[in-house]
């Protein structure tokens, strides 16, 4: 076991045990997997109907006879005090809790029981293993980090346990990218992991500077991108600049990895842990090959009912692999709506659009008033923050938002905070948290 797995086992998360459980599921035929999925989905629905106050209130009566008649859950269903929606008899202190990124404009706090969280990590271990990566492999992590002292310390401890070096994406200026590149001369990284947008900026910089990253870091063999859509153009830039193969991960913090790219370049759905459905605007299930809204049922999480949960993305499910393949899991044929823009600042500093994940999370945890948000960059120093809140913002709330923006980006920015009743969705169905209107 890796040091991280030993630490997790000490805390009650049995990743090796969960790995064996998932390994058995991976060997099922398509027919067996379909049967197992529906059995597990109905089991979790029955459990939460009997034991979870949120799901009982959502159903308002007995379970229907047809799966398609179960209600569709939305992000706003979970935007309340966590203790009030946890399953009866469960305590947040005895399980994994965290906050969603807010990338869809709907941040909330969630919980996962220990078995469900162990299954999430077991699946990550398995999927990384497809590409020769273990939970002990040396990671160059292009990611954000909470600046709150307690959360910062927790993330740094996790970095140490997981053998990773963090490259904070709040500053993507040339000076910062130069420092990032130099770290690859001094360390033996096995792979890079991070936000697509930030890594594309880094790869462009490497290419423009004529740096051969593989020569600087001969151990480097893979780049895993997450959180934002990786277009074919992005992949080409990344592979040219970084000199390694690119693998796509599609996930969400509350349900972990939803799909992961195999060695053949197919996005394999995490059917061991999740059941995916594609529905139209009216909630009707669509057949494979048709694009619609992605619904996810977490088959193991007893703490909260992520059942027919609308994740906020559009996608298309394909059939299982071609005849003769040993892998019976379905493929995610297309995914839409997770592209983030880059923040440009008066000082010349650049930052990833995902920076607003940390800004929203900090505001959510500090004030508790934020329900939904988007940010528009109107000019080089001008930002407009549209917020949906339970009550009008008070001066301390606005001062908090200004202060966090100063801390994560830079002081002196012009910020207009506008409270609105609702935020209009774009045609893709996905609300991005950040929109840049600058011409670059």
Residue pairs with C-beta under 8 A, 6 or more apart in sequence:
1 9
1 15
1 16
2 134
2 135
2 136
2 162
2 163
3 136
3 161
3 162
3 163
4 135
4 136
4 158
4 161
4 162
4 163
5 15
5 16
5 121
5 125
5 135
7 161
8 15
8 118
8 121
9 15
9 16
12 114
13 96
13 114
13 117
13 118
13 121
14 114
14 115
14 118
15 118
15 121
15 122
15 125
16 122
17 118
18 115
18 118
18 119
18 121
18 122
19 122
19 125
19 126
21 119
21 122
22 119
22 122
22 123
22 126
22 272
22 273
23 126
25 33
25 36
25 271
25 272
26 126
26 272
26 329
28 36
28 328
29 328
30 320
30 328
32 328
33 271
33 328
33 329
37 271
37 275
37 299
38 67
38 275
40 275
40 299
40 300
41 67
41 275
41 297
41 299
41 307
42 67
44 297
44 298
44 299
44 300
44 301
44 302
44 305
44 307
45 55
45 63
45 70
45 297
45 305
45 307
46 63
47 87
47 302
48 54
48 55
48 87
48 302
48 305
48 307
49 55
49 56
49 59
49 62
49 63
51 87
51 88
51 89
51 302
52 85
52 86
52 87
52 88
52 304
52 305
53 84
53 85
53 88
54 77
54 78
54 84
54 85
54 304
54 305
55 305
55 307
58 71
58 73
58 77
58 305
59 70
59 71
63 70
64 70
68 283
68 284
68 285
70 307
70 308
71 308
72 279
72 283
72 295
72 308
72 309
72 310
73 305
73 306
73 307
73 308
73 309
73 310
74 106
74 309
74 310
75 100
75 104
75 106
75 108
75 310
75 312
76 106
76 371
76 372
78 85
78 108
78 109
78 110
78 304
79 106
79 107
79 108
79 371
82 92
82 97
82 109
82 110
82 111
83 92
85 304
86 92
86 111
86 303
86 304
87 302
87 303
87 304
87 305
90 111
90 113
90 302
90 303
92 111
94 114
95 111
95 112
95 113
95 114
95 117
95 303
96 111
96 112
96 113
96 114
96 117
97 109
97 110
97 111
97 112
98 109
98 110
98 253
99 107
99 108
99 109
99 110
99 253
99 361
99 364
99 365
100 106
100 107
100 108
100 109
100 110
100 252
100 253
100 254
101 107
101 227
101 252
101 253
101 354
101 357
101 360
101 361
102 356
102 357
102 360
102 361
102 364
102 373
102 433
103 227
103 338
103 340
103 354
103 357
103 432
103 433
104 312
104 430
104 431
104 433
105 372
105 373
105 374
105 423
105 431
105 432
105 433
106 312
106 371
106 372
106 431
107 360
107 361
107 364
107 370
107 373
108 364
109 364
110 253
110 254
110 304
111 303
111 304
112 120
112 301
112 303
112 304
113 300
113 301
113 302
113 303
115 300
115 302
116 273
116 298
116 300
116 301
116 302
116 303
119 272
119 273
119 300
120 256
120 257
120 273
121 135
123 256
123 257
123 270
123 272
123 273
124 135
124 256
124 257
125 134
125 135
127 249
127 257
127 260
127 268
128 134
128 135
128 137
128 224
130 260
130 262
130 263
131 191
131 222
131 245
131 247
131 263
132 221
132 222
133 190
133 191
133 222
133 224
135 162
136 163
137 163
137 190
137 191
138 163
138 164
138 165
138 187
138 188
138 189
138 190
138 191
138 219
139 162
139 163
139 164
139 165
139 189
139 190
139 191
139 192
139 193
140 164
140 165
140 167
140 183
140 184
140 187
140 189
140 191
140 192
140 193
140 194
140 220
141 159
141 164
141 165
141 166
141 167
141 192
141 193
141 194
142 167
142 169
142 180
142 192
142 193
142 194
142 195
142 198
142 199
142 202
143 166
143 167
143 168
143 169
143 193
143 194
143 195
144 168
144 169
144 170
144 352
144 354
144 355
144 357
144 358
145 152
145 155
145 156
145 166
145 168
145 358
146 152
146 155
146 358
146 361
146 362
147 358
147 362
147 407
147 408
148 362
148 365
155 166
156 166
159 165
159 166
164 193
165 183
165 187
165 189
167 180
167 183
167 194
169 194
169 195
169 198
169 351
169 352
169 354
169 355
170 351
170 352
170 355
170 358
170 408
170 409
171 349
171 350
171 351
172 198
172 201
172 202
172 342
172 349
172 350
172 351
172 352
173 347
173 348
173 349
173 350
174 205
177 201
177 202
177 205
178 205
180 202
181 202
181 205
181 206
181 209
181 211
181 213
181 216
184 213
184 216
184 217
184 220
185 216
185 217
187 217
188 217
188 219
189 217
189 219
189 220
190 219
190 220
190 221
190 222
191 220
191 221
191 222
191 223
191 224
191 244
192 199
192 220
192 222
192 223
192 224
192 242
192 244
193 223
193 224
193 226
194 224
194 225
194 226
195 225
195 226
195 227
195 228
195 340
195 352
195 354
196 225
196 226
196 227
196 228
196 229
196 230
196 234
197 228
197 339
197 340
197 341
197 342
197 352
197 353
197 354
198 352
198 354
199 223
199 225
199 238
199 242
200 234
200 237
200 238
201 342
201 350
201 352
202 241
202 242
203 237
203 238
203 240
203 241
203 242
204 237
204 241
205 241
206 213
206 241
206 242
207 237
207 240
207 241
212 243
213 220
213 241
213 242
213 243
214 220
214 242
214 243
214 244
220 242
220 243
220 244
221 244
221 245
222 244
222 245
222 247
223 238
223 239
223 242
223 244
223 245
223 246
223 247
224 246
224 247
224 248
224 249
225 234
225 238
225 246
225 247
225 248
225 249
226 248
226 249
226 250
226 251
227 251
227 338
227 340
227 354
228 338
228 339
228 340
228 353
228 354
229 335
229 336
229 337
229 338
229 339
230 238
230 246
230 248
231 339
235 246
238 246
239 245
239 246
247 260
247 261
248 260
248 261
248 267
249 257
249 259
249 260
249 261
250 257
250 258
250 259
250 260
250 267
250 332
250 335
251 257
251 258
251 259
252 258
252 296
252 311
254 306
255 273
255 274
255 296
255 298
255 306
255 309
255 311
256 270
256 273
257 270
257 273
258 269
258 270
258 274
258 276
258 294
258 296
258 311
258 332
259 267
259 268
259 269
259 270
259 332
259 335
260 267
260 268
260 270
261 267
261 268
262 268
262 327
266 321
266 331
267 331
267 332
267 333
267 335
268 327
268 329
268 330
268 331
268 332
269 276
269 317
269 329
269 330
269 331
269 332
271 329
271 330
272 329
273 298
273 299
273 300
274 296
274 297
274 298
274 299
275 296
275 297
275 299
276 294
276 295
276 296
276 317
276 330
276 332
277 285
277 294
277 295
277 297
277 308
278 285
278 286
278 288
278 290
278 291
278 292
278 293
278 294
278 295
278 315
278 316
278 317
279 285
279 286
279 292
279 293
279 295
280 286
280 292
280 293
281 292
281 293
286 292
288 316
288 317
288 318
288 319
288 330
289 316
289 317
289 318
289 319
289 333
290 316
291 314
291 315
291 316
291 334
291 336
292 314
292 315
292 316
293 310
293 313
293 314
293 429
294 310
294 311
294 313
294 314
294 315
295 308
295 309
295 310
295 311
296 306
296 308
296 309
296 311
297 306
297 307
297 308
297 309
298 306
298 307
298 309
312 337
312 429
312 430
312 431
313 335
313 336
313 337
313 338
313 429
313 430
314 335
314 336
314 337
314 428
314 429
314 430
315 332
315 333
315 334
315 335
315 336
316 332
316 333
316 334
317 330
317 331
317 332
317 333
318 330
318 331
318 332
318 333
319 330
319 331
320 327
320 328
320 329
320 330
320 331
321 327
321 328
321 329
321 331
336 428
336 429
336 430
337 428
337 429
337 430
337 432
338 430
339 432
340 352
340 353
340 354
340 432
340 433
340 434
341 353
341 377
341 432
341 434
341 435
341 436
342 350
342 351
342 352
342 353
342 436
343 350
343 351
343 352
343 353
343 355
343 377
343 409
343 434
343 436
344 350
344 377
344 380
344 436
344 438
344 440
345 351
345 380
345 381
345 409
345 410
345 413
346 380
346 381
346 410
346 412
346 413
347 410
349 409
349 410
351 408
351 409
353 432
353 433
353 434
353 436
355 408
355 409
355 434
356 375
356 433
356 434
357 433
358 408
359 401
359 404
359 405
359 408
360 370
360 373
360 433
362 404
363 370
363 400
363 401
363 404
364 370
366 400
367 397
367 400
369 389
369 390
369 391
369 393
369 397
370 387
370 389
371 387
371 388
371 389
371 390
372 387
372 388
372 422
372 423
372 431
373 385
373 386
373 387
373 388
373 423
373 433
374 386
374 423
374 431
374 432
374 433
374 434
374 435
375 383
375 384
375 385
375 386
375 433
375 434
375 435
376 383
376 384
376 386
376 434
376 435
376 436
376 437
377 383
377 434
377 435
377 436
377 437
377 438
378 384
378 437
379 414
379 438
380 438
381 412
381 413
381 414
382 413
382 414
382 416
383 405
383 413
383 414
383 415
383 416
384 415
384 416
384 418
385 401
385 415
385 416
385 417
385 418
386 418
386 420
386 423
387 393
387 417
387 418
387 419
387 420
388 419
388 420
388 421
388 422
388 423
389 419
392 419
393 417
393 419
398 417
401 415
401 417
402 415
405 413
405 415
406 412
406 413
423 431
425 431
426 432
